[in-house]
Amino acid sequence: MQPDQIESVLHISLLGHPRILRGGEPVTSLRAKSQALLFYLAVTGVVQPRSTLASLFWPAADDRQANTSLRTALADLRRLVGDALVTTRQTATLRRAMLHLDVAQFDALLKRTDSAETDALQMQAAVSLYGGDFLDGFSVPDTDSFEQWLAIERARLREAVQDALLSLARWHTDQNDPTAALDHLTRLLAIEPASETGHRQKMALLAAMGNRSAALQQYETCRRVLEQELGVEPSADTVATYELIVSGVLDPAAATASGAAVSFQTAGRNKPAVPVRPPARGDIPDRSAFYGQRDDLAKLARWLTIDGAGLVAISGLGGVGKTSLALELLASLPPSSFDVLLWRSLVNAPPLSAVVDDWLQALAGYRLHHLPENLDDKLAVLLEELKRYRCLLVLDNAESVMEAGTVRLRAGYEDYGQLIETMGQRRTQSCLLVTTRAAGGAAAAVRGVSPRPAAAPDRAAGRGRHRASQEPGRGSRRRVAGIAGKPLFRQSPGVEAGG
């Protein structure tokens, strides 16, 4: 690219207040809907039917008026971006390679590599790009569908930067740089003051650094913010962390900002104790408001605690509340249900080996001189730990390791099938809980089961309510259970108890 071409590249910054720059100078000539059209085409990065664009931005107009308005807006964009805009009689798209878009760069930087150090450097660059909420302050009246897309994208990017900040906090703690870790957690809480995960992890880090009073004050801040913004009390996991700080001695060398290896020692003991209600370990998100479905929660709790299911899957369309349901389930379980809870989001598609490494460090780090090198050996050690402790392992967003729209695992991620099948067949005192968009959930992903359609919503029971059903088990105990739908509830046609 020639120097004059580089200078003419359009820079579109959408993380924070939107800015359009050409040659370093702001572009202010576009009307609101033309700007919105530019932003939508740039972020989606795919060919869009003109009919979709017309109805998206001019929903109240008839087809002729909407198409005329779209042609005018596309003409505005043509004058601004030139050949970067590609149109046909039926479609329109932008060549993103001819633009500089901060959202695309942000997403690319958060893709995991094979190097933890490289991941940390890329995450640092990504969070530096995040100048604020996506299209902060930007709105187009009377475009409900566009506003809905904007809200979904804003939430996605907001969650991504929070995940990156939590990961960076852990990385810097592992590198014996607690000051940098605290900086990342402080920024996280500036972005999302009600992030209970951020408060809890900052409490653990402060305590590990020996600043017990600041850790306790952080808990009070957490309690106050949750009450003011959400009208809720801290979760049992946060209270447990607080109580351990009050009564325990923290091993600073083992502390991580994620809480995954923070160990509390009781007087006269040299080995970390497993508390009755341990803090949740991993990248567990914050709970949000949850209403209804108490009968369904009771069914799920029974599968985990009484029926002894080794594998439970929650499946449904994106955005219907699978993660929220799982979080509410965990909060509703009696404190003595599990010794350890390990939550892992698969949104960035980590290799299974890395996930198992984290679990082994959390469960047996003080007993293992080194981690096994191959996955089979790692899984063998993990199974022994799952017999030693009653553990609840959670894999959230499992569709990230599956082929889009299918229950087939992506190339390079077939190892997840080995873990899922093992948990569905082996008898341990532990359970694997999986959330996924893939119909049929974990059992179908492994077995190739074609799941029966979930029960239809019970409209007569009122909007937002769903009919719950359960298929009778053919054995004395079911090792696999599943729920599917929006989310709708039933046991999956899964695997019988093995052994």
Residue, then its C-alpha position, 0 to 999 in steps of 0.5 A: m500500500q502506497p503512503d498516500q493510500i495509507e493516509s486515506v484509509l478510513h479509521i473507524s473507532l467504535l469502542g467508546h464514542p464513535r469516531i470516523l477519521r480519514g487522514g487524521e481528520p474527523v469525518t462529520s458529514l454523514r447523517a445518523k442512519s448513514q453512520a449506522l449503516l457504515f457501522y453495521l456493515a463494518v462490524t458484521g463484515v459479511v454480505q448483507p441483503r438489501s432487503t435486510l438493510a432496508s427493513l433494519f433502518w427504515p422499518a416503518a417505511d413501505d418497501r419502495q420508500a425504504n429501498t430509496s432511502l437505502r440507495t441514498a445512504l449507500a451513495d453517502l458511503r460510496r463517497l466516503v469509502g470508495d471501492a471499499l463498498v461493494t454493492t449489487r442489485q440485491t446486496a451490499t458489503l464492506r471490504r474490511a481489509m480496506l478499513h481500520l476497525d478497532v472492533a475487528q482488531f480487538d476481536a483478533l487480539l483476543k484469539r488464543t495462541d499456543s503461547a501464554e505469554t503471547d496471549a497476555l501481550q495480545m490481551q493487553a493490547a486488546v484492553s488498551l483498545y477498549g475506550g468504552d462501551f461499543l458505540d457509547g452514546f450512539s442511537v438511531p430512533d425508531t430502529d428497534s432491530f438495529e438497537q437490539w443488535l447494538a445492545i447485543e454487540r455492546a454486551r458481547l464486547r463488554e463481557a470480552v474485555q472483562d474476561a480479558l482483564l480477569s485473565l490478565a490479573r491472573w497472568h500478572t499474579d502468576q508472574n509475581d506482579p500483584t501491582a499490575a494484577l490489581d490495576h487490571l481488577t481496578r479497571l474491571l470494576a471501573i467498567e462494571p462496578a457490580s462485577e462480583t467476580g472482580h470484587r471477589q478476586k480483588m479481595a483474594l489478591l489483597a489478602a494474599m499480599g498481606n493487606r487484610s484490611a483492604a481485602l475486608q474493605q473490598y468486601e464491604t464495597c462489593r456488598r454496598v454496590l450489589e445492594q445499590e445496583l442490583g438489590v441483592e446480597p453477595s453470593a455464597d461464594t463471595v461470603a465464603t471468601y470473606e469468611l476465609i479471609v477473616s479466619g484463615v491465613l492466605d498462602p501468598a505464593a499460591a494466590t492468583a487473581s482468578g481465585a483458582a489457586v488461592s489457598f487458605q491454611t488453618a492453624g497448625r496445617n501445612k496443606p490447603a484445606v478444602p472448605v465446606r463451601p469453597p469460593a467458586r474457582g475459575d472465570i465464573p461470571d456474575r449472577s443476574a436477576f433470575y425469575g421463575q423456573r423454581d420447579d425446573l431448578a429443583k429437577l436439576a438440583r436433584w440430578l446433580t445431588i440425589d441422582g448422581a448424574g455424571l454429566v448434565a447438559i443445558s442447551g438452547l439458542g443463544g441469549v436465552g439464559k443458559t449461563s444464568l440458569a446454570l449460575e442460579l442452579l449453583a447458587s441454589l445447591p446446599p453448601s455441602s453438595f460439592d467440595v469444589l466448584l471449577w467453572r471454565s468458559l470456553v468462549n475463547a476455545p481453549p484446548l482441553s489440555a489447558v483446561v485440565d491443567d488448570w483443574l489439576q492445579a486447583l485440585a492437586g497443585y500442592r501434591l503434584h511435583h509436575l503436571p503430566e505431559n500427555l492428555d491421557d495421563k492428565l485425564a487419568v490424574l483428574l479422574e483420581e481427583l474427582k474420586r477424592y473430592r466431590c467436584l462440580l466441573v462447569l464448561d460454559n459456552a461449549e458451542s465454541v468448540m463445536e462446528a457452527g449449528t452442529v453437535r460435531l466437535r471442531a477439528g483440533y477439539e475432539d479431545y473434549g469428546q473424550l472428557i465428556e464421554t468419560m464423565g458420562q460413563r465413569r462412576t465418580q462422585s463428581c459431575l460435569l455440567v455443560t452449557t451449549r447452543a448445540a441442540g442435544g448438548a454434550a451427550a449428542a456431541v459425543r454419541g451422535v445422538s439425534p435428540r428429540p425436539a424439546a417440549a414446546p412452550d406452554r403458552a397457556a401458562g403465560r408468557g415466558r413460562h415453559r412446560a417441564s417434562q422428564e423422560p423416565g430413566r431405564g436404569s436405577r441411575r442416569r449418568v447423563a441428564g440434559i435440558a434443552g430448548k429456550p431453555l426447556f427441560r427434559q432428560s436427554p436421550g443420553v447414556e445409561a449408567g456405566g460400570 
